[in-house]
Structure formats: structure tokens, C-alpha cells
Amino acid sequence: MNAIIRTAALVACLMAVASPLRAEMSEKTKKVSGMTVHYKVVLPAGYDPMKAYPAILAFGGGPQTMNTVDGILMRNLRAEAEKRGYIVIAPAAPDGRLFFEDGAGIFPEFLKAMLADYKIDGGKFHIAGPSNGGIAAFHVAAANPQYFLSVTAFPGYMWQPSTAKLQAISNMCVFMYVGELDEYMWHGEMKQEAEYLRSKGTIARYTVEKGQPHRLDTLAGEHAARLFDGFEQARKGCKE
């Protein structure tokens, strides 16, 4: 009997070694600034609440619903966050209020709540999103610059741009990606903003993705590593 027990224990240990830990993803709800916010959190494999981790605040595109949250997590962020040990926090727009409109009212209180719930390296986030999520990333970062290390939009630009808003993000790293075949106004506005930021000594990258439409496959799946390369660069400093 003892031999059987020892064999079973050995098999269990071998299975644990053979099956690497998966990152944990959970859906949560929090009341912030009078609004109910539904959001998802991806925690690194082997998450230790006493350890500080780099973190990304991510916004979905389009209507910024939980479906678009799922999209950015599965296409662009979850797998690479698991590999590199990042926390990802992705809220859906409260009551359909987009994050570059009334939904921005949950900040900075939502950020403070996340800093209370999770130990974030340096107390600052990377912020990222595609399309409307990219616009929201710029908008929220400019309004709350003390909470962010970098802004990544794929695509995206500053909502209602002004010198003051661009100056507010000039100490962050800024990464902007747009499809060569994207028919909307992204190209001109993004290029102009990147040039202005570079004139201030900011690391600001404007990249046209060859052959790509609005939805960028060149930053999805295994190619999502490019997004994280930017986050890693931002952790080293954001001035040329």
C-alpha cells in the first residue's frame, strides 16, 4: 500500500512539472466615482501578492465592451504577459461611456484602487489599446500622467489634441502603430503628434504596418511580443 501511495505521489509531482503554471484571469466589479466598472485581470503565473510586477492598463476598441476587452486580452496581451510576468487590467466602459468621454470619470480613482489591490512596480502602469482603445489610452494618460510610464496605440491618437495634453505625456514612451491600408484619418494625426513629441526629446515611435488594414495582425498572437518590447524599453527610460 505504501508503495502505491509513493508511486501516486511521484506521478502527481511529475504531472505538475510537465504542466507549467498558467496565468490566472478573473472578472471583477468595482464601484468607482458613482459608476460600476466591470474589468478583467490577468495575473502572472505563480503570482505572489507580496512581489511587485509591471502592469498594463488595457482598453478595448469600438464600444469598449467586455467583448472587446476579451479581444485585446486574447489577441494582444494575455499570452505575452504570462511569459514576461506582467499584470494586465482591462476595464469595460461603464454603462457604455467610452473612456475618452464620460467613462474617463473613473480615473484616477480606479487607478488608486488597482494600486491598493495589486503591488505595481514603481506605482505606474503602461497604458495601451487599439482604435478607440488607443484614443482612450492617450486621453487617460494625458489627464493622469503621474500614473503612467508609456502609451501604446495601435492605432490611436490624442482626443481633441492640444499642446498641454501632448506636453503631459512627453515624459512617457509613446508607441504608435497604424496599418498602411487603414482608410481613416489615423496616419496624419499620429505622425504629427509623434513628431511633436520627438521634438521634446520623447521616445515616440510612429510605425506604418505594411499591408495591414485597421485591425493589425502584425501585433497579434506571437507578434504581440513587439508591444511588450516597447513596455520593456519604457521601464529603462523615455528620453532620447
C-alpha positions as CSV (number, residue, x, y, z in Angstrom):
1,M,0.0,0.0,0.0
2,N,2.8,2.4,0.9
3,A,4.5,1.7,-2.4
4,I,1.2,2.5,-4.3
5,I,0.9,5.8,-2.3
6,R,4.5,6.8,-3.1
7,T,4.0,5.9,-6.8
8,A,0.8,8.1,-6.9
9,A,2.6,11.0,-5.3
10,L,5.5,10.7,-7.7
11,V,3.2,10.7,-10.7
12,A,1.4,13.8,-9.3
13,C,4.7,15.6,-8.9
14,L,5.8,14.7,-12.5
15,M,2.5,15.9,-13.9
16,A,2.9,19.2,-12.0
17,V,6.3,19.7,-13.5
18,A,5.2,18.7,-17.0
19,S,2.2,21.1,-16.9
20,P,3.5,24.7,-16.4
21,L,1.5,27.1,-14.3
22,R,-1.0,29.2,-16.3
23,A,-1.6,32.8,-15.7
24,E,-4.8,33.5,-13.8
25,M,-7.6,35.6,-15.4
26,S,-10.6,36.7,-13.5
27,E,-13.5,39.1,-14.0
28,K,-14.2,41.6,-11.2
29,T,-16.6,44.5,-10.5
30,K,-15.8,47.7,-8.6
31,K,-17.9,50.8,-7.8
32,V,-15.8,53.9,-8.7
33,S,-16.9,57.6,-8.8
34,G,-20.5,56.6,-8.8
35,M,-20.1,54.1,-11.7
36,T,-20.0,50.4,-11.7
37,V,-16.9,49.2,-13.5
38,H,-16.5,45.6,-14.9
39,Y,-13.0,44.6,-15.6
40,K,-10.7,41.6,-16.1
41,V,-7.4,41.0,-14.5
42,V,-4.6,38.7,-15.8
43,L,-2.1,37.8,-13.1
44,P,1.3,36.2,-13.9
45,A,1.9,32.5,-13.4
46,G,2.9,31.8,-9.9
47,Y,1.6,35.3,-8.8
48,D,3.0,36.4,-5.4
49,P,0.9,39.3,-3.9
50,M,4.0,40.4,-1.9
51,K,6.0,40.9,-5.1
52,A,5.8,44.0,-7.4
53,Y,5.0,43.4,-11.0
54,P,5.0,45.6,-14.1
55,A,1.4,46.3,-15.1
56,I,-0.7,47.3,-18.2
57,L,-4.0,49.2,-18.2
58,A,-5.6,48.0,-21.4
59,F,-8.7,49.3,-23.3
60,G,-10.6,47.5,-26.0
61,G,-11.6,49.1,-29.2
62,G,-15.0,50.0,-30.7
63,P,-17.7,50.2,-28.0
64,Q,-15.2,49.2,-25.3
65,T,-17.5,46.4,-24.0
66,M,-16.4,43.2,-22.2
67,N,-16.3,41.5,-25.6
68,T,-13.6,44.0,-26.8
69,V,-11.8,43.5,-23.5
70,D,-11.7,39.8,-24.3
71,G,-10.4,40.6,-27.8
72,I,-7.4,42.7,-26.7
73,L,-6.5,40.2,-24.0
74,M,-6.6,37.1,-26.2
75,R,-5.2,38.7,-29.4
76,N,-2.6,41.0,-27.9
77,L,-1.7,40.8,-24.3
78,R,-2.5,37.7,-22.2
79,A,0.0,35.1,-23.6
80,E,2.9,37.5,-23.6
81,A,2.0,38.9,-20.2
82,E,2.2,35.3,-18.9
83,K,5.6,34.8,-20.4
84,R,7.1,38.1,-19.1
85,G,5.4,38.4,-15.7
86,Y,3.0,41.3,-16.2
87,I,-0.3,42.1,-14.6
88,V,-2.9,43.2,-17.1
89,I,-6.0,45.2,-16.0
90,A,-8.7,45.7,-18.7
91,P,-11.9,47.6,-17.8
92,A,-15.0,47.8,-19.9
93,A,-16.6,51.2,-20.5
94,P,-19.0,51.8,-17.6
95,D,-22.6,52.0,-18.8
96,G,-21.3,52.3,-22.4
97,R,-19.5,55.6,-21.6
98,L,-16.3,55.5,-23.6
99,F,-13.0,56.1,-21.9
100,F,-12.2,59.2,-23.9
101,E,-15.7,60.6,-23.0
102,D,-17.6,60.3,-19.7
103,G,-16.1,57.0,-18.9
104,A,-12.8,58.8,-18.1
105,G,-14.5,60.0,-14.9
106,I,-13.5,56.7,-13.1
107,F,-9.9,57.9,-13.2
108,P,-7.7,58.4,-11.2
109,E,-9.9,56.6,-8.5
110,F,-9.8,53.4,-10.5
111,L,-6.0,53.5,-10.7
112,K,-5.7,54.2,-7.0
113,A,-8.0,51.2,-6.3
114,M,-5.8,48.9,-8.5
115,L,-2.7,50.1,-6.8
116,A,-4.3,49.2,-3.5
117,D,-5.3,45.7,-4.8
118,Y,-2.0,44.9,-6.5
119,K,1.6,45.7,-5.9
120,I,2.6,47.5,-9.1
121,D,6.3,48.1,-9.9
122,G,7.1,51.8,-9.3
123,G,3.4,52.6,-8.8
124,K,3.0,53.3,-12.6
125,F,1.2,51.5,-15.4
126,H,1.7,51.1,-19.2
127,I,-1.5,52.0,-21.0
128,A,-2.5,50.5,-24.3
129,G,-5.3,49.9,-26.7
130,P,-6.4,49.6,-30.4
131,S,-8.6,52.1,-32.2
132,N,-10.9,53.7,-29.7
133,G,-8.8,52.0,-27.1
134,G,-5.8,53.8,-28.4
135,I,-7.6,57.1,-28.3
136,A,-8.7,56.4,-24.8
137,A,-5.1,55.4,-23.8
138,F,-3.8,58.8,-24.9
139,H,-6.7,60.7,-23.3
140,V,-6.4,59.0,-19.9
141,A,-2.6,59.2,-19.8
142,A,-2.7,62.9,-20.5
143,A,-5.2,63.5,-17.8
144,N,-3.3,61.4,-15.2
145,P,0.4,61.5,-16.3
146,Q,1.7,60.6,-12.8
147,Y,0.4,57.1,-13.1
148,F,1.9,56.0,-16.5
149,L,5.2,55.0,-18.0
150,S,4.2,54.6,-21.6
151,V,1.3,55.0,-24.1
152,T,0.8,52.4,-26.9
153,A,-1.9,52.9,-29.5
154,F,-2.4,50.5,-32.5
155,P,-3.8,52.7,-33.9
156,G,-4.8,55.8,-31.9
157,Y,-4.0,59.5,-31.2
158,M,-4.8,62.2,-28.8
159,W,-8.5,63.0,-28.5
160,Q,-9.0,66.8,-29.0
161,P,-5.2,67.4,-29.1
162,S,-3.6,70.4,-27.5
163,T,-0.1,71.4,-26.7
164,A,-0.9,71.0,-23.0
165,K,-2.1,67.4,-23.5
166,L,0.9,66.4,-25.5
167,Q,3.2,68.0,-23.1
168,A,1.6,66.0,-20.3
169,I,2.7,62.7,-21.9
170,S,6.1,64.0,-23.0
171,N,7.9,62.1,-20.2
172,M,6.4,58.8,-21.2
173,C,7.5,56.5,-24.1
174,V,4.9,56.7,-26.9
175,F,4.4,53.9,-29.4
176,M,2.0,54.4,-32.3
177,Y,1.2,51.8,-34.9
178,V,-1.2,52.1,-37.9
179,G,-2.0,49.9,-40.9
180,E,-0.7,51.0,-44.3
181,L,-4.2,50.3,-45.7
182,D,-6.2,52.0,-42.9
183,E,-8.6,54.4,-44.6
184,Y,-9.4,56.6,-41.6
185,M,-7.5,59.8,-40.6
186,W,-5.1,58.0,-38.3
187,H,-2.0,58.5,-40.4
188,G,-1.7,62.3,-40.5
189,E,-2.7,62.9,-36.9
190,M,-0.5,60.2,-35.4
191,K,2.6,61.2,-37.4
192,Q,2.1,64.8,-36.4
193,E,1.8,64.0,-32.7
194,A,4.9,61.7,-32.8
195,E,6.9,64.4,-34.5
196,Y,5.9,66.9,-31.8
197,L,6.8,64.6,-29.0
198,R,10.2,63.7,-30.5
199,S,10.9,67.5,-30.7
200,K,10.5,67.5,-26.9
201,G,13.1,64.7,-26.6
202,T,10.5,62.0,-26.0
203,I,10.9,58.4,-27.3
204,A,8.0,58.5,-29.7
205,R,7.7,55.8,-32.4
206,Y,5.3,56.1,-35.3
207,T,5.2,52.8,-37.3
208,V,3.2,52.1,-40.5
209,E,2.5,48.4,-40.7
210,K,2.9,47.3,-44.3
211,G,-0.1,45.7,-46.0
212,Q,-2.2,46.0,-42.9
213,P,-5.8,47.3,-42.6
214,H,-7.3,48.9,-39.5
215,R,-7.0,45.7,-37.4
216,L,-3.3,44.8,-37.1
217,D,-2.4,41.2,-37.3
218,T,1.3,42.2,-37.1
219,L,0.8,42.9,-33.3
220,A,-1.4,39.9,-32.5
221,G,-0.5,36.4,-31.4
222,E,3.2,35.7,-31.5
223,H,3.8,39.2,-32.9
224,A,2.4,40.7,-29.7
225,A,6.0,40.5,-28.4
226,R,6.6,43.8,-30.2
227,L,4.2,45.5,-27.8
228,F,6.0,44.2,-24.8
229,D,9.4,45.1,-26.2
230,G,8.0,48.7,-26.0
231,F,6.9,48.3,-22.5
232,E,10.4,46.9,-21.6
233,Q,12.0,49.9,-23.2
234,A,9.8,52.3,-21.2
235,R,11.0,50.7,-18.0
236,K,14.5,51.8,-18.9
237,G,13.7,55.5,-19.5
238,C,11.8,57.6,-22.1
239,K,14.0,60.4,-23.1
240,E,16.3,60.2,-26.2
